[in-house]
Amino acid sequence: MHCPRCQKSTKVVNSRPLEDGRAVKRRRECLHCSQRFSTYERLSLGDFRVVKRNDSKELYARHKIEAGLRKALEKRPVTEAQFQKLLFDIEADIFSIGKEKISSEQIGRIVLDRLRKTDKVGYLRFASVYRNFRSPQAFAKEIEKLEKVGARA
């Protein structure tokens, strides 16, 4: 790692695991100018692929799930810490499947399951896009299902 100020070599002064060990924060110091700075490293999943509904394949993109969740939970009483934990748990569920490929439908079901447990309005927002609701009756039907699942929980 090179210093952002002088581009010379650095040494690691301190390391700390984050996100249950899936990321690392490192405190670094430049060997030349003594500048200190932090870096964050996150596990890279390489060529993990998502199979879309039209059978096309693309690399897994965390930011897409994050953007969908942010939209679904916009103006909802979910803290940033809760949001990050939700995102972490969703990714853990996805990667625990242990395959090189996963369908976008499987990802959607995992997201919906986690959202249902976190925020019911956010769940409905996400479900309306994911399941492509076309009428108020579709919302009513989903609310009914949500209430049945809630009654069992």
C-alpha positions as protocol buffer text, in pm:
chain_id: "A"
residue {
  index: 1
  type: MET
  ca { x: 0 y: 0 z: 0 }
}
residue {
  index: 2
  type: HIS
  ca { x: 133 y: 342 z: -93 }
}
residue {
  index: 3
  type: CYS
  ca { x: 94 y: 667 z: 99 }
}
residue {
  index: 4
  type: PRO
  ca { x: -176 y: 895 z: -44 }
}
residue {
  index: 5
  type: ARG
  ca { x: 47 y: 1198 z: 25 }
}
residue {
  index: 6
  type: CYS
  ca { x: 391 y: 1097 z: -104 }
}
residue {
  index: 7
  type: GLN
  ca { x: 327 y: 760 z: -275 }
}
residue {
  index: 8
  type: LYS
  ca { x: 598 y: 583 z: -70 }
}
residue {
  index: 9
  type: SER
  ca { x: 557 y: 250 z: 112 }
}
residue {
  index: 10
  type: THR
  ca { x: 357 y: 217 z: 433 }
}
residue {
  index: 11
  type: LYS
  ca { x: 337 y: -21 z: 726 }
}
residue {
  index: 12
  type: VAL
  ca { x: 32 y: -151 z: 910 }
}
residue {
  index: 13
  type: VAL
  ca { x: 15 y: -8 z: 1263 }
}
residue {
  index: 14
  type: ASN
  ca { x: -311 y: -168 z: 1372 }
}
residue {
  index: 15
  type: SER
  ca { x: -578 y: -401 z: 1228 }
}
residue {
  index: 16
  type: ARG
  ca { x: -932 y: -452 z: 1345 }
}
residue {
  index: 17
  type: PRO
  ca { x: -1196 y: -694 z: 1210 }
}
residue {
  index: 18
  type: LEU
  ca { x: -1535 y: -548 z: 1113 }
}
residue {
  index: 19
  type: GLU
  ca { x: -1869 y: -695 z: 999 }
}
residue {
  index: 20
  type: ASP
  ca { x: -1818 y: -1022 z: 1187 }
}
residue {
  index: 21
  type: GLY
  ca { x: -1480 y: -1078 z: 1024 }
}
residue {
  index: 22
  type: ARG
  ca { x: -1587 y: -1008 z: 666 }
}
residue {
  index: 23
  type: ALA
  ca { x: -1399 y: -678 z: 656 }
}
residue {
  index: 24
  type: VAL
  ca { x: -1083 y: -535 z: 811 }
}
residue {
  index: 25
  type: LYS
  ca { x: -994 y: -179 z: 911 }
}
residue {
  index: 26
  type: ARG
  ca { x: -619 y: -117 z: 898 }
}
residue {
  index: 27
  type: ARG
  ca { x: -440 y: 184 z: 1042 }
}
residue {
  index: 28
  type: ARG
  ca { x: -133 y: 256 z: 830 }
}
residue {
  index: 29
  type: GLU
  ca { x: 169 y: 483 z: 858 }
}
residue {
  index: 30
  type: CYS
  ca { x: 395 y: 606 z: 581 }
}
residue {
  index: 31
  type: LEU
  ca { x: 759 y: 499 z: 625 }
}
residue {
  index: 32
  type: HIS
  ca { x: 875 y: 817 z: 451 }
}
residue {
  index: 33
  type: CYS
  ca { x: 656 y: 1112 z: 566 }
}
residue {
  index: 34
  type: SER
  ca { x: 489 y: 951 z: 875 }
}
residue {
  index: 35
  type: GLN
  ca { x: 136 y: 1032 z: 755 }
}
residue {
  index: 36
  type: ARG
  ca { x: -126 y: 805 z: 914 }
}
residue {
  index: 37
  type: PHE
  ca { x: -444 y: 691 z: 739 }
}
residue {
  index: 38
  type: SER
  ca { x: -698 y: 410 z: 750 }
}
residue {
  index: 39
  type: THR
  ca { x: -790 y: 156 z: 486 }
}
residue {
  index: 40
  type: TYR
  ca { x: -1089 y: -75 z: 476 }
}
residue {
  index: 41
  type: GLU
  ca { x: -1076 y: -417 z: 316 }
}
residue {
  index: 42
  type: ARG
  ca { x: -1383 y: -625 z: 237 }
}
residue {
  index: 43
  type: LEU
  ca { x: -1400 y: -984 z: 120 }
}
residue {
  index: 44
  type: SER
  ca { x: -1415 y: -996 z: -258 }
}
residue {
  index: 45
  type: LEU
  ca { x: -1633 y: -1266 z: -403 }
}
residue {
  index: 46
  type: GLY
  ca { x: -1456 y: -1284 z: -736 }
}
residue {
  index: 47
  type: ASP
  ca { x: -1665 y: -1429 z: -1013 }
}
residue {
  index: 48
  type: PHE
  ca { x: -1982 y: -1495 z: -818 }
}
residue {
  index: 49
  type: ARG
  ca { x: -2260 y: -1472 z: -1080 }
}
residue {
  index: 50
  type: VAL
  ca { x: -2629 y: -1384 z: -1070 }
}
residue {
  index: 51
  type: VAL
  ca { x: -2858 y: -1552 z: -1324 }
}
residue {
  index: 52
  type: LYS
  ca { x: -3127 y: -1306 z: -1434 }
}
residue {
  index: 53
  type: ARG
  ca { x: -3484 y: -1394 z: -1533 }
}
residue {
  index: 54
  type: ASN
  ca { x: -3390 y: -1380 z: -1903 }
}
residue {
  index: 55
  type: ASP
  ca { x: -3104 y: -1630 z: -1837 }
}
residue {
  index: 56
  type: SER
  ca { x: -2833 y: -1366 z: -1880 }
}
residue {
  index: 57
  type: LYS
  ca { x: -2557 y: -1374 z: -1619 }
}
residue {
  index: 58
  type: GLU
  ca { x: -2381 y: -1085 z: -1449 }
}
residue {
  index: 59
  type: LEU
  ca { x: -2134 y: -1044 z: -1166 }
}
residue {
  index: 60
  type: TYR
  ca { x: -2283 y: -1008 z: -820 }
}
residue {
  index: 61
  type: ALA
  ca { x: -2318 y: -639 z: -736 }
}
residue {
  index: 62
  type: ARG
  ca { x: -2374 y: -557 z: -369 }
}
residue {
  index: 63
  type: HIS
  ca { x: -2467 y: -200 z: -454 }
}
residue {
  index: 64
  type: LYS
  ca { x: -2780 y: -320 z: -638 }
}
residue {
  index: 65
  type: ILE
  ca { x: -2920 y: -489 z: -327 }
}
residue {
  index: 66
  type: GLU
  ca { x: -2817 y: -190 z: -117 }
}
residue {
  index: 67
  type: ALA
  ca { x: -2995 y: 54 z: -353 }
}
residue {
  index: 68
  type: GLY
  ca { x: -3314 y: -155 z: -352 }
}
residue {
  index: 69
  type: LEU
  ca { x: -3312 y: -176 z: 27 }
}
residue {
  index: 70
  type: ARG
  ca { x: -3248 y: 198 z: 64 }
}
residue {
  index: 71
  type: LYS
  ca { x: -3546 y: 272 z: -161 }
}
residue {
  index: 72
  type: ALA
  ca { x: -3772 y: 26 z: 23 }
}
residue {
  index: 73
  type: LEU
  ca { x: -3670 y: 161 z: 364 }
}
residue {
  index: 74
  type: GLU
  ca { x: -3667 y: 529 z: 272 }
}
residue {
  index: 75
  type: LYS
  ca { x: -3816 y: 739 z: 556 }
}
residue {
  index: 76
  type: ARG
  ca { x: -3872 y: 425 z: 767 }
}
residue {
  index: 77
  type: PRO
  ca { x: -3761 y: 395 z: 1132 }
}
residue {
  index: 78
  type: VAL
  ca { x: -3454 y: 184 z: 1051 }
}
residue {
  index: 79
  type: THR
  ca { x: -3117 y: 310 z: 1176 }
}
residue {
  index: 80
  type: GLU
  ca { x: -2802 y: 294 z: 965 }
}
residue {
  index: 81
  type: ALA
  ca { x: -2668 y: 23 z: 1198 }
}
residue {
  index: 82
  type: GLN
  ca { x: -2985 y: -183 z: 1148 }
}
residue {
  index: 83
  type: PHE
  ca { x: -2962 y: -125 z: 774 }
}
residue {
  index: 84
  type: GLN
  ca { x: -2600 y: -242 z: 759 }
}
residue {
  index: 85
  type: LYS
  ca { x: -2683 y: -551 z: 967 }
}
residue {
  index: 86
  type: LEU
  ca { x: -2975 y: -629 z: 735 }
}
residue {
  index: 87
  type: LEU
  ca { x: -2748 y: -599 z: 431 }
}
residue {
  index: 88
  type: PHE
  ca { x: -2482 y: -813 z: 599 }
}
residue {
  index: 89
  type: ASP
  ca { x: -2739 y: -1082 z: 691 }
}
residue {
  index: 90
  type: ILE
  ca { x: -2880 y: -1088 z: 338 }
}
residue {
  index: 91
  type: GLU
  ca { x: -2532 y: -1133 z: 191 }
}
residue {
  index: 92
  type: ALA
  ca { x: -2451 y: -1404 z: 447 }
}
residue {
  index: 93
  type: ASP
  ca { x: -2767 y: -1590 z: 341 }
}
residue {
  index: 94
  type: ILE
  ca { x: -2676 y: -1554 z: -26 }
}
residue {
  index: 95
  type: PHE
  ca { x: -2318 y: -1675 z: 17 }
}
residue {
  index: 96
  type: SER
  ca { x: -2414 y: -1959 z: 251 }
}
residue {
  index: 97
  type: ILE
  ca { x: -2578 y: -2125 z: -49 }
}
residue {
  index: 98
  type: GLY
  ca { x: -2221 y: -2197 z: -156 }
}
residue {
  index: 99
  type: LYS
  ca { x: -2262 y: -2198 z: -532 }
}
residue {
  index: 100
  type: GLU
  ca { x: -2088 y: -2000 z: -805 }
}
residue {
  index: 101
  type: LYS
  ca { x: -2429 y: -1895 z: -944 }
}
residue {
  index: 102
  type: ILE
  ca { x: -2755 y: -1788 z: -785 }
}
residue {
  index: 103
  type: SER
  ca { x: -3075 y: -1674 z: -951 }
}
residue {
  index: 104
  type: SER
  ca { x: -3200 y: -1320 z: -906 }
}
residue {
  index: 105
  type: GLU
  ca { x: -3527 y: -1481 z: -791 }
}
residue {
  index: 106
  type: GLN
  ca { x: -3347 y: -1657 z: -503 }
}
residue {
  index: 107
  type: ILE
  ca { x: -3184 y: -1328 z: -405 }
}
residue {
  index: 108
  type: GLY
  ca { x: -3523 y: -1155 z: -415 }
}
residue {
  index: 109
  type: ARG
  ca { x: -3675 y: -1420 z: -186 }
}
residue {
  index: 110
  type: ILE
  ca { x: -3387 y: -1386 z: 60 }
}
residue {
  index: 111
  type: VAL
  ca { x: -3425 y: -1006 z: 63 }
}
residue {
  index: 112
  type: LEU
  ca { x: -3802 y: -1032 z: 113 }
}
residue {
  index: 113
  type: ASP
  ca { x: -3763 y: -1280 z: 398 }
}
residue {
  index: 114
  type: ARG
  ca { x: -3515 y: -1055 z: 580 }
}
residue {
  index: 115
  type: LEU
  ca { x: -3721 y: -739 z: 511 }
}
residue {
  index: 116
  type: ARG
  ca { x: -4039 y: -903 z: 643 }
}
residue {
  index: 117
  type: LYS
  ca { x: -3862 y: -956 z: 976 }
}
residue {
  index: 118
  type: THR
  ca { x: -3721 y: -601 z: 981 }
}
residue {
  index: 119
  type: ASP
  ca { x: -3990 y: -364 z: 850 }
}
residue {
  index: 120
  type: LYS
  ca { x: -4328 y: -467 z: 708 }
}
residue {
  index: 121
  type: VAL
  ca { x: -4379 y: -144 z: 509 }
}
residue {
  index: 122
  type: GLY
  ca { x: -4032 y: -179 z: 359 }
}
residue {
  index: 123
  type: TYR
  ca { x: -4121 y: -539 z: 277 }
}
residue {
  index: 124
  type: LEU
  ca { x: -4435 y: -427 z: 90 }
}
residue {
  index: 125
  type: ARG
  ca { x: -4245 y: -161 z: -101 }
}
residue {
  index: 126
  type: PHE
  ca { x: -3980 y: -409 z: -210 }
}
residue {
  index: 127
  type: ALA
  ca { x: -4237 y: -679 z: -289 }
}
residue {
  index: 128
  type: SER
  ca { x: -4439 y: -440 z: -505 }
}
residue {
  index: 129
  type: VAL
  ca { x: -4139 y: -387 z: -732 }
}
residue {
  index: 130
  type: TYR
  ca { x: -3995 y: -739 z: -711 }
}
residue {
  index: 131
  type: ARG
  ca { x: -4330 y: -907 z: -779 }
}
residue {
  index: 132
  type: ASN
  ca { x: -4443 y: -632 z: -1019 }
}
residue {
  index: 133
  type: PHE
  ca { x: -4777 y: -547 z: -855 }
}
residue {
  index: 134
  type: ARG
  ca { x: -5021 y: -411 z: -1112 }
}
residue {
  index: 135
  type: SER
  ca { x: -5327 y: -335 z: -898 }
}
residue {
  index: 136
  type: PRO
  ca { x: -5439 y: -239 z: -547 }
}
residue {
  index: 137
  type: GLN
  ca { x: -5573 y: -594 z: -516 }
}
residue {
  index: 138
  type: ALA
  ca { x: -5218 y: -727 z: -549 }
}
residue {
  index: 139
  type: PHE
  ca { x: -5117 y: -510 z: -253 }
}
residue {
  index: 140
  type: ALA
  ca { x: -5418 y: -628 z: -53 }
}
residue {
  index: 141
  type: LYS
  ca { x: -5333 y: -991 z: -127 }
}
residue {
  index: 142
  type: GLU
  ca { x: -4972 y: -939 z: -16 }
}
residue {
  index: 143
  type: ILE
  ca { x: -5084 y: -762 z: 303 }
}
residue {
  index: 144
  type: GLU
  ca { x: -5312 y: -1059 z: 376 }
}
residue {
  index: 145
  type: LYS
  ca { x: -5020 y: -1300 z: 331 }
}
residue {
  index: 146
  type: LEU
  ca { x: -4802 y: -1078 z: 549 }
}
residue {
  index: 147
  type: GLU
  ca { x: -5061 y: -1077 z: 828 }
}
residue {
  index: 148
  type: LYS
  ca { x: -5096 y: -1457 z: 811 }
}
residue {
  index: 149
  type: VAL
  ca { x: -4721 y: -1504 z: 838 }
}
residue {
  index: 150
  type: GLY
  ca { x: -4712 y: -1251 z: 1125 }
}
residue {
  index: 151
  type: ALA
  ca { x: -4986 y: -1439 z: 1309 }
}
residue {
  index: 152
  type: ARG
  ca { x: -4780 y: -1760 z: 1288 }
}
residue {
  index: 153
  type: ALA
  ca { x: -4461 y: -1594 z: 1408 }
}
